[in-house]
Structures are given as structure tokens and as C-alpha cells.
């Protein structure tokens, strides 16, 4: 086969293979055994599955390494050797007829702050797996079926550290976002910043639902796309077996439409067979491919796990909130010196509520170890706020450490012409997909005129080009020098902004307040300069969003530049305006952890909704000191707070990160109240729930979340872990006098084990209810096996459990 990168650049349509699960089951895959481990025992079966897809017309076959990471293999096989051998089998079968994609799936673990692993640890896990894949002879690295942006980013970083193979990434979405809250557009923005060669989506949806996801990508898409839909959604047949009912021909008719929205490669996922791929190839015969034309020409996009903020000439100007900076702030400086972040968090909340879409984060103060403190503060902000961050430090090591703690594409402030600066930070920003502010400074002399600044800028851009840094990662600082000493400085900045817009197509920013230093009525100068700069093409500014005059200017100019259609945001913020009133609240630009205001709510309730674990203990203590009982605290404030979180989760206003953060806040409060609650109830017992992932299934993320939520709602939870036989589950229920057994399964091959527990409970005549849950579980399956309830998510499981023990 030709080099895969060349194939991506031609005008041909290519085809992936389909799902291996049902195919391998039909050929003897034992229930509960991972396909990867079985592949080492039965290589001929794996080889035949590869061959069937090649014969069906697959141009790319996927190696049997999806679960080949160390956490998945759990020490049952050598990671390097398993991955090498599975790829070698694929390479033997491909024999020049197909490309081999080295499959890399989720580990089943989360990156901090959602889980126990650091981002570095996750990268190391994937490095080990990818080394084996590369040794086996793969043509590309394929990260597939991921649902967390940080984890899929870790695959990309690991792949770049190990090899120079093309990287393809695929996330799985349910409606408007994936499990951890990343939208399809934010996923694409982040992957393009990382420079992956192929972007895709697979699983969780049939072709019709997946089509809607692909359409959302089109505006800013500039990377080839692939799509692998399921053969419909899983259903149960009359015998209780899981089936995918969308037959090859109707599947092909629906999936071929992916080509209409720019897909370069199409294939199948769960339930699709070689016949599905054969039908798909026949249906697409004669079609050619061309990269779709973008309609959104954002110069740069910064992202968090959940939010994209584009910087471009057709987009609203962005205020990068400047307040998390210790310069001139005594309390913030003292707290940073002590390693505390209360004041930093207060500034973050204030600025996001005022609509700042991006927050600048700077900890540069005397007696502060930036290399240690900056990444810790970044991690804390990522845990609580959805908005992207701007990592601001002159310490290159501190910037690198912070980049290792960020799930999306942060903005880095800044890179200058200082010797070695570009060579040190430029490749780092490319590696982590982080846009950066390029400051046109060389040496100690400040370039005052526009011509001087442009000359320095061109040299720095050439240096960036030589390092392979894409222009999409570059934001130019227009260099605000104070007009009190350099009267021509403002005009020079405006000329540089125009040059970047008209000749380079580059986004620009500026430290706004510098322009007025040493002069009276600084807000007056700053706001008027902002208006001039926006007219010249400025796409962002680093400023204080608490300035009413600045906000007035920003919103007014957006209307005048026709970037606020029908003046909607302006009318929303200023319909009741009078001169001198404060800046309006956020109008869609903010991105705090708690969408919606909680200003009138009780502080304890608000802390739960916002997931403010650091503040909850002090707030609880104040309530107890005021005479409020522990029981009333729980019933009147904590439970209503977590129920509000649940409603936001159901409305897709919150996603897994917010749910986990609020649950942890509840857990912290309960830890303080538990002894008081037991004393108030005179030692009254709590209903016991036995929780387990069924035998043969090693996925426990969903089960762990349910355990946490049940514990926060007054249940005593006994968590047996994963891969638990029915006999052990029932014995634990007897031992602990449980009221409920909760069973989890992620795979269609293992959910049938749920019936084993139900049968044992019935055979022994036990007075215990069984509830089930998992991505593949349905009401029909619940009724078929005789379970007492099934849940769609953690909050639903809590409601069902509460009803069953009433």
C-alpha cells in the first residue's frame, strides 16, 4: 500500500472494517474474556476475521488491540508483546491490500481531576501500548471510541513521542456531547490544534444519528473525516440475545450519506459485519472525495474540555480576564505564597460571571515556585470552571508543567524573540495543541514603530515555520506601549493589527491597560483605544471585565461591526442602561462550572450546585453554629442541591465533570455530618446496597459514579468491584442484609450475566431487589430477566433505589 498520508490527500473514498465483537463471538470468543487476550490464544480466528473484512473491501483493518493497555490487561499479558503480535497478524493478512490501523481504546480510568491518573501517567500508559503497535508494523495509530477529551489527547501526545505515524482519533457522542461534556465542535477544534491527520466518530449511534454529528463539524473543519456507525442501536430478540437489526443494505443506504458531508473514510462499528462493509462499498462505488469548504474562518480556537472560544475577524472580540495576577494584589500574593487559591478562585468566579470567555492565569510573585504552583492552580481551575485558560508565565518550565495538567487547547502567554524562547516553547505548544501569544520583541529595545514591529514579527514567524508550528496556533500581541511616553505607540499598534488581519490572517491580542499607564481617566483611554483596535481587526484583549466602560464599548462596537446579529446581546445587556451603571452580567460568554445564577440561593445549596468542595465545610460549620440540625442541613439544603445538579445533568446543562464535582462536595459535607446524623437518628440503620460490575466485565466507571451518588443519598454502599460472579454478589447481599443489589455491565456480551444474579436471588427466596444499568441495558432486557428496575444514569439509579426501599 502507498503511504497513508498520501492516501488522505487523494480524491478517493476509502473504507474501514466493521465491528469485531459479534464476529468473534460467533467464532467462539468465550463470555467474559477480552478479545485481545483471546487473540493470543486463538490467533487463527483473529486472522480469519481480518481476512473477511479485507475480502469484503475494507481499505483499512483495525488491529485487535482496542483493550490492549495495561489497565485493561491487568497484568494478564505483556502489553508490548500483545500489541505487537495482534498488529503483526493484521499486517500478514493485509499483505499490501489494506492499511493497518493500530487500535487504542479507553483505559477505563479518568485523568485528574475526574480520576486518579495524572495526564503524564496516562501518556505513559499509552506509550507502552503504542510502542508495541508500531513494532508490529501499523500504518497509523487509531484512538477510537473515546469519551474524554483529556484521555484522547493523551493518546495523541503519546503517539507523537513514540513515532511519526499518522494519528486518527475518534470520539463517541450521545446527542450534543460526549459523556464528559465535550461537544463535537470542541473535539474537532482541539484535535486540529493537535495536528492529527484524521478525525472521526464511532459507536453509540446508528447512521442517521451520526450524520447530525458530522454536520456540526463542517464550519471549521480542515482535516479529513471518517465515520463508523453501529448497525442501529442494540435490541433484545425473543430469546434475550442482543442484536443489531439494521441489515447490510439499509445500513449502506444510510451510511453512504456521510460522503455528502465530507467523510473521506466510512465503515462500521457495533453489529456491522463483512456483509455491511461489502454493501457499503458497493453503494459508494464511483464516488470521489474533496475537502469541504469551511464557512467559519476563525484564525485560532482555544478550548477547555467543554468549551471552544474562536478568535477571528467574524467572531465577537474576546476579553481575556486579567485578574488572576498577583501584581498589585496583596491578598492574592500572600495566598499564593502560602499555596492557597481562595482569592484566585474568587477572581475566576467574578470574571466568568461578567462574561470573560478566557481567564489569564499568572502566579508570578516573590517566594512563589511557579513550576509547582502554576500547574496546581491550573488543575484547580480546570476542575471548577468550563472556560479555557491562558497560561501566563515567563518561566518556561512552569508553562510546560501547566500544559501537562490541561485537557484541551489553552492559550500560552507568551513567546518572544528572546534567544531560545521559541525553540523551547514553540515545539511544546505544537505538541500539546496550545495556541500561543507571539510578542514581537527581540533583545532589550522596544520596537516603537509599526515597521519595526512587523520586521520582528516576520522573523519570529519564519522561526516558527521552520519548527513546523502551524499558523493556527499563533496569536500576535499588538504590543501596547504607554502613550504618555510614546505618543505614536497606539497608532503603531493599530497598524500592526491591520497588517495581521489583512496580510497574515492572524488573530491579535493586546494588554489593554498598558496603553494608558501614567495618565488620568485611564478607563476613558482604554475603552476608546479598544474601539479603534476592534475596528482595525483586534480579536481579543487582556483586560479587566469588571470595567463598565470597557464592557459598554465592547458591546457597542460589536453591534457596529455587525457581529451582534440584530443587536441581541447588546439589547439583552443594555435595555435598562443608564450612564454609569455597572457592566452587564454574562451574555453567553462566561463558562463557569455553574451555568445559571445561584445568587439568591442558600450558600450551602449553591456550593453543592457549583461543586465548591473547598468552601463546603466552612459553610456547613456556620449552619451548625447557627443551630441548624444535621438532618435539616441534609434534607433542606444538601439533597435539594444535588437534585438541582441532577436536573441540570438531565437537561445536558451539566456533564460528568460537574456531576462528579458536586457529588464530591456532597461527600465532603456528609463526612462532617455523618456522626451527627447517627446521633440524631439514635443509631438508626441505613438501607444497604450491594454494587458490582458483573462477571466478565471490567468496566466500572459508571458503577463507581452510582456508588458515590447512592452514598450521598443516605444508602450504605458495599462496592464489590468489577468482574464479580453472581454467587459472590448474592453471598454479600446475605452477609450485609442488603435491601438492593445493583448490577452494571457495559458490553452486550456480559450483560447476560445479570440474569445469573436475578435467578439466584429468586431461587433462594431472598427479600432483596435487583436493579441494573449500563450503556447497553434496556427496559425490555430488564423485564426479560425479571429485574426490579433499570436506570439510565446515576441520578436515575438513586430515584429507583429510593422508591424500592420506601
N, C-alpha and C positions, 0 to 999 in steps of 0.2 A: 504494500500500500504506500501511497505518497505520504509525505509529512502531513500530520493532521492540521497544522496551521494553514497549509496551502489549501487543504480541502475547505476550511472555513471561509477562505477568500474567494472561492469559485462561485459559479451560479447554479450549482446543483443542489437538489434536495437530498438529504441523507436520512437514514432510518436507524433508530435504536432497536434493541431487542425488547422483549416483553417481560412479564413477571416470572420469576423462578419458583416462587413459593408453591403454588398449586402444581406446577410441573414436577417439582421434586417430590412432593407428597405422593403424587400418582406413581412415582417410581421407587417408593419405599422409604422416604425420609421418616424416621421414627418420630412420633409425637414427643415434643419437649427437647429434642436435640437440635442444636443450631445447624443450619445448612453448611456453615464454614467448617465446623468440626466433622460433620458427616462427610464433607468433601475430601478430607484427609483419609477417611476410612474407605470411601467408595469413589475414587477419582474417575472411574469409567462412567459412572452415572452423571457426574458433573460434566464430563467431556461430551457425553451424548446430548445433554441439554444445550450446551454451547452450540453443538453441531446443528441441532434442529433449528435454532434461530438463524444461523448463517445460511442454511439451506432455504429458510423462509424469506431471505432477502435483507437481513439486518446488516447494515454497513458498520455498526458498532455493537460489539457484545460486551456485556458488563461482567466483570470478574466476580467470583463467588467470595467476596471479601467484605461485604457490607457490614457485618458484625465482627470484623477482624481486628478490632482494637483491644488493648489489654483489659480495660474494664469489662468488655463483653465476653472475652475468652476466659477471664477469671483464673488464669494460670493453667488452664487445661490444654494449652498448646503454646508452642513458641510463636510469638507474634510475627517475627520476621519470616520464619520458615513457612508458616501457613500462608501468609500473603504472597510470598514469592511463588510457592507451589501452585496456588489457585490461579495466579496470573499466567504462569507458565503453561498450565493446561489450556487456558483460553488462547494463548499465543499459538500453541500447537494446532488447535482447531482452526483458528482464523487463517493461518497459512497464507497471508497476503491478500485474503479476500475481504477481511473486515478489520477495522481498528479495534483495539482492546482498551476499554475504559476501566481503570483501577478504581473499584467502588469503595468509598469511605463513608460510612454511615454514622449516626449519632452514637455517643458513648453511653448514653443513659445517665450521664451526670451533667450538672449545670456548672457554669463558671460563676465565680463571685460577682455580685452579691447574691445571686439566685441560688447558688450551690456551694459545695465545699472546695472546688478546684480553682486555683488561680489560672489566669489566662496562659501564663508560661507553662504550667503543668499540663494544660490541655494541649498546647502546641507540642510539648514533648511526647505526649501520648500518640499524637498523630504522626509525628516524625518517625517514630518506631514503625508504625504500620506502613507509612508511605515508602520508607526505605525498602521494605520487602516487596511492595508493589513495583517499584522502579527496577529492582533486581530481577523481577520476573519478566520484565520487558513490556510494560504497559505503554500505550501511545499517549495517554492523557490521564490525569487524576480527576476523578469524578466524585465530588461531595454531594450526596443525594439524600433526599427525604429528611432534611434538617428542619428544625423548628425554632432554633435560637440563633440570632444573628452573631452573637459572640462565638458560638461554637463553630459555625460555618466559616467565620473569619479565621478562626484558629487553624482550620484545615488549609486555607489558602496560605497563611503565613508559614505553616509547617512545610507545605509543598514547595514554596519558594526557597526555603532554607535547605531542602534536600536535593532539589533537581531543577531543571529548566523545562520540564514538560508543560504543555498547555494545561490549564486548570479550568474545569467546568464545575459550576455549582448549581444546586437545585434545592429550593425550599418548598415545603408543603404548606398550603394555606387553606383556611376554612373561612370563606367569605372575605371580609375586609382585612384580615390579618392572620398571622400565624399564632401559635399558642402563646408566645411571649410578647406579642403586641406589635411585631414588625409588619408594616404594610407592604404590599407588593412593590410600590414605588420606592420606599425606603430601602428595601432589599436590593433593587436594581441600582439605585444611586450608590450604595455602599460597595457593591461588587464592581461597579465600573470604576470607582475610585481605587479599588484594589487592583484593577487591571486584569481581571480574569478574562479568559478568551471566549467563554461560552456561558450563558446564563439561562437557567431553566427552572421548571417547576414539575413536580411529580406527586403522585399519590393523593389521597384524601378526597378526590373528586373525579367524577366522570368527565367526558369530553366537553359537555355543554357548560358545566360549571367552570372548567379550566379555561375555556375560551374567554370568559369575562375577566379572569386574572391577566391573561396576555394582553387584552385591550388596554388595561390600566398601565402597562409598561411603555406603550408606544410613544408618548410625548417626548421623553428624554432618552429613549433607547438608542444606543450607538454600538451595541455588541450583539453578535449572532445569538439566537434564542433556540432552545429546544423545549419540548413539552411531551410528557409521558403521563397520560391519564389512565385511571382504572377502567376496567370493563364495567362501568357503572359502580354503584355502591353495594357493599356486601349485604346479602339477604340469607335467610334460612329456608331450606327446602322442607318438604314434609317430613323428612327423616331427621331434621335438626342439623343438617350439614350446611356449612357456609358456602354460598355460591355467588358468583358474579354473573348476572344474567344477560349482560349486553354481548350479543353474539358478534362474531368477526365482521360481518358485513355492515350492520348498523354502527358498530364501533368505528369502522373505517370511514363511513359516510360522515360521522360527526367529527372525528379527529382530523380528517384531511382539511377541515376548515381552519386549523391552526396555521396553515400555509397562507391564508388570506390576511393574517395579522402578523406576518413577518417571520414565522418559525422557519429555521434553517434545517432542523433535525426533529423528526417526530417518531414516537414509539409508544410503548405501553407500560403500564405498571400492574398493580394487583389484578389478578384474574385474566390478564391477557396472555395468550398462547402464541406459539408459532403461526397458527392459522390467522390470528388477529393481525400479526405483522405482515403476513403474506397478503391479506386482503387490503391492508393499509397501503402497502407498496403498489399494488395494482390500481388502487383508487387514485393515487398521486402520480401515476405514470404520465410523463410528458410535462410535468410542472417544473418550472425553474424558480430560482430564488434571487431576490435582491434585497439589500438592507433597506428597511422602511425609512422614510424621511421624517426627521424629528420636527415636531411643532413647537416644542419648548426648548429655547436655546439658552438655558441657564449656563453661565460661564463656569460656575463652581457650585457644588452642593455639599453642605456639611450635614452630618446625620448623627442622631443618637440611636439607641436600639429601636425607638418607636417613631421618630420624627425626622423629616427632611426639611432643611432650610436652604432653598436655592438662592444664589447670588447672581443676579443677571439684570440686564437692562430693561427687560419687560416684566420684571418682578418688583414687588414693593421693596423699598430700602429697609435694611435690617439694622436695628440698634443692637450692638453687642454690648451688653451690660458691663460696665467697668468697675462696679462697686466692690467686688471681691479682690481687693488690692490693699495691702496694709499701709501704703504711703499716706501719711497724714491721718491715720486712723489708730489711735492709741489702744483702744479696747481690742480691736481685731489683731493688732500686733502682739499684744500681751497674750491673747488666747492662742495664737499660732505658735508663740514661743513655748507655751505650755502643752502644745499638741491638742488643743481643743478647737472645735469648729462651730460652736453655737452662733457666734456673730457672723461667720461666713454663711451659715445656713439661713440666718435671718436676712442677710443681703440677697441671697438667692431667691428666697420666697418673695421678698419685696419687688425684686426686678421682674420675676416671671409674672407676678400679678399685675404689673404695669405693662406687660406685653412684650418684654425683651425676648426675642426668639432664640438668642445665643447668649451665654454667660462667659465672660472672660474670667479666668481663674489664675491668680497670682499670689504666691506666698513669700515673695522676696522681702525679707526683713532681717535685721541683725539677730544673730543667735538662732536662726532657723535653718535646719538642714533641709534644703529644698528637695534634694534627691530622695529623701524619705517622706517628707510631709506632703509634697505636691501630689504624688500618686495616691496617698491615703485620702486627701481631700477630694480628688477626682473620683475615687471609688465611692466615697460617701455621697457626693452629688449625683453620681450615676444611679445610686440606689434610690434616691428620693425624687429626682426631677427628670422629666422626659426631654427637656430641651437639650440640644447639642452644646458642647463646651468649647471654649477657646483656651488652649493650654498656653500659658504666658510665663516664660522664664528665660533668663539669659544663660541658665545652667543647662547645657546640652544633656547631661546625664539625667537631670530631673525631668526633662521633656521625654527622654526615652522611657524612663520608668513609668511616667504617666501614660504614655502610649500603650504600655503593656497592661493597663488597667481600664481600657476604654473599649466598649463593644462595637461602636460604629466608626464614623469618619469625623474626628474632631478637627477643629482649626488650630493650627500651631502658630504662635506669635512669639518670635518671628525669625526669619533668616535674613542676614545682612551680607554685605561683601567682606566682612571680617575674615581674614585668612583662615581657611579650614572649616568655616561655618557651613558652607554649602556642602562640602564633601562629607561632613559629619551628619548633618540633619536631613539633607535632601534625600539620600537613599533610605533613611529611616521613615520619612514621610511617605515615600513611594511604597515601601514595604507594608506599612500599616494603612495605606489608603487615606492618609491625612492631608487635606489641603493646608497650605501654609501661607502666611503673610510674608511677602518679599519686600524688604525695606531697601530702597536704593541708596545705600550708604557704603562707602569704602574709606577706610582709614579714619582720620580724625576730622577731616574737612567736610563741613556740611555743604551739599550741593544746593545752592540757593535758586538758581535759575532753572526753568523748565528744561532747557537744553542740557544742562549739566545732569539733571536727574534722569533724563531719558538716556543719556550716554551711559550712565552707570547701570541703569535698568537693562539695557540691551546686553551689556557684558554679563550680567548675572543670569539673564535668560539663556544666553549661549552656554553658560556653565551648566545650568540646569538641563538644557537639551543634551549636552554631552554625557550627563549622568543618567539619561533615559527617563527623566522626570516629565510626565505629561503636563501640558499647559492647563488641563482641567484642575490641577491641584494648586495652581498659583493664584493668589490674590495680592495685588500690588498696593502697598501703603503709599498714599499720595504725599506723605511727609509734611505734616503741619508744623511749620516754624512760626514762632510768635511774630505778629506784625508790628509789635511795639519796637522791636529791634531790627526786623527785616521787613520793611513795608511792602516789598514786592513778593513776599513769601506766599500769600494767599493766591495771588494771580498765578504764580508758578505751579501751585498745587492744582488749580483748576485746569491749566494747560496739560499737566501730566494726566489728569483724569480723562480729559478728552482724547488724548493720544492713546491711552489704554483701551478706551471704548472703540474709537474709530479705526485705529490701525492694528491693534493687537487682539481685540476682543476679550480682554482680560477684566475680571472683576476688580474692584478697588475698595479700599477702606481708608480710614484716617482717624487718628486720635484727636477728636474734635476740639477738646478744651485747650489743647496746646496753642491754637491759633490766637487766643485772646489773653494769654498769660501776661500779667503786669499791667493790664488795663482795667478801668472800671466797667460796670454793667456787662460783665463777661457773657452772660446768657444772651444778651442782645446781639453781640458779635457772633457768638457761636451759632445761634439759630439762623441768622441771616447768611452766614457763610454756608451752613448746611443747605439752605435753599439754592444758593448758587451752585454748590457742588452736585446736588442731585440733578439739577438741570444740565450739568456737564457730563453726567453719567455715573456718579458715585453710587455704588451698590450697597455699601454698609458704612457704619461709623462706630467707633468705640466711644461710648458716651454714657451719661447717667440718665436712665429712662425716667427718673423721678422729676426731671425738669419739665414743668408745664409748658413753658415757651418752646422748648425743643419738640415736645410732642405735638403742639399746635402746628409748628412749621412742617414737621414730617407729614402729618395727616393732610394738611392743606396742599402741599406740593404734590402728594400722591394723586390728589384729585386733578390738579392742573396738568400733570403729566399723563393723565388718562390711565393710571394704574390702579385706580379705585373705581371699578365699574359702577355707574350710577351713584357714585359717591356713597356707597353703602357703609363702609367703615367710618367715614367722616360723619355721616348723619348719626350713626349709632353712638359715636363718642361725643359729638358736639351739638346735638339738637337742643340741649338746655344750657349751652355755653354762655358765659359772660366773661368779660375781660378779668384776668387774674384768678380764675378758677383753677383747680388742680388738674393735673393730667388725667385723662380718662383711664378707666380700667382696661384690662386686656381685651382686644377685639380679635381674638383668634390667633394672635401671635405668641402668646405665652404657652408654656409647656411644663407646668408644674405637675407634681405627682397627683394632685387632687383637682381634676377638672371640675369647675363649678365652685362657687364661693361657699365657705362654711363660716362666714364672719359672725352670723347671729347664733351659731350653734354653741353648745357647751364645749369647753376646751378638751375635755376627755373624749367626747364623741368625735370632735374634729381630729384629734390626734390619731384615733383609730382609723378614720376615713383617709387621712393623709399618710398613714403609716409612719408616724413620728415616734419611733421606738425610743429615741434618746430623751424625749420630753415626757413620756407617759408616766414614769414612776413619780416624778415631782408632782404632776397633776393629780395622780391618784392619792398621794400623801396629803395634798391640800384638801381634797374632798373628805378624806378620813378625819383630818383635823377639824374640819367644819362640822363633824357629827354625822356625816352620811354613812350608812352601813355598807358593808362589803356587798351584801346581797343586792341592795338598791343600786349600787355602783354597776354591778354586772347587768341587772335587769333593765335599768333605765338609761344607761349610757354605753356600756361596752357592747352588749348584744345588739342594740339598735345601730351602733356604729358599724359593726361587722355586717349587719344585714344591709345597710346602705352600700357597703363595699360590694356585697353580693349582687345587689341590683345594678350597680354600675358595671360589674363584670358581665352580667347577663345582657346589658344594653350595649356591650362592646365599647363602653367608655373606659373601662379598666381591662387589663390583661393580666397574665400570670405574674409579672413582676410586682404590680400593685397589690394583687391578691396576697402574695406571699409576704410582702412588707407589712400589710395591715394585719395579717394573721400572726406574724412575729410580734407586732406591737401588742396584740391581744394576749399572746402567750406571756410576754413580759409583765403585763398588768396582772394576769392570773397568778403568776408566780408570787407576786406580793400578796394577793388577796386570798390565796388558797387556804392558809392556816385560819384566817378569819372566817372564811366561808364554812369550813368544817366545824369551827366553834359555834357559829350561828345556827348551823343545822344539827348541832349536838351529835356530830359524827355520822350523820346520815349518809348512806351509800349512794354511789353514782352508778347509773347503768353501764355495764361493761360491753365493749365491742371488741371482737377478735378480728383483726385485719390481716390479710395475706394476699400476695400475688400467687396464683395457682401453680400447680406443678408443671414444670416445663417452660414457664415464662419468667424471664429475668428482667422485665421492665417494671420499675417500681416508682417512677416519678409521680404519676397520677395517684397511686395509693398513698404515697408519703404526704401529698397535699391533703388528701381526705383525712388522714390520721391527724394532721395538725388542726384542721378545721373542726373535727369532732371533739378533740381535746379542748378547744376553745369554747365549745358549746355545752360543756358540762358532762361529757362522757369520759369514762375511763377507758383508754385505748390500749390494747395489747397488740403490738405490731410483731407478727411472726416473720416478716421479711418477704423474700421472693422465692419462687420455685418451691412451694410448700405443698406436700402431699395432703390429700383430703383427710386421711386418718389423723395426722398431726393437728390439723385445724380443728377437727371435732373434739379431740382429746383436750386441747387448750380451752375450748368452749365449756367442757365439763369441769375442768380444773378451776377455771375462774368464774364459774356460774354466770356465763355471758348471756345477755339478752339478745345480742345481734352478732351475726357473722358477716363480715364484709369481704367480698372477693373481687379481685382485679385481674384483668387479662387484656393485653394489647393486641395479641395475634389471633387470627381466626383459627389457627392450628391448635391453640392452647385453651381457648375459651370453652371448649367442650369439656374440659376438666372441671369446670364449675359444677356440672351436674353430679360429679362424684360426691362432692360435699353435700349437696342437697339430698341425694339418695341416702347417705349415711345418717344425716340428721333425721330423716323420716323413718328409716329402719329402726333407729334407736328410740323413737318416740320422744325426742327432745323438744322442750318448750323453748325454742330459740328461732329467731327469724333470720333469713338469709337474704342479703341484698347484694347485687352485683353491679359492676361498672367497668368501663373501658371503651376505647375508641370504636371497637367493632361490635359492642354489645347493643342489642336492640330490645324493645319491649316484646316483640314476638319471640325472641330467644328466651327472655325471662319467663314468659308464660309456658314455653315449651318444656323447660326443665323444672318448673314448679317453684321458682324462687319467689320471695315475698316482695321484691321491688328491684328496680334498676334505676341508676342515676346517670345523668348526662355530664355532671361535673361535681366538684367538691361541695358547693353550696346546695345543690340538689340532693346529694347524699345526706347532708345534715338534716334537711327537711324530712326526708323519708325516715331517717333514724328517729327523729323526734316523734313523728306520727306513730311509729311502730311501738314505742315504749309508753305511750300515753295510756 
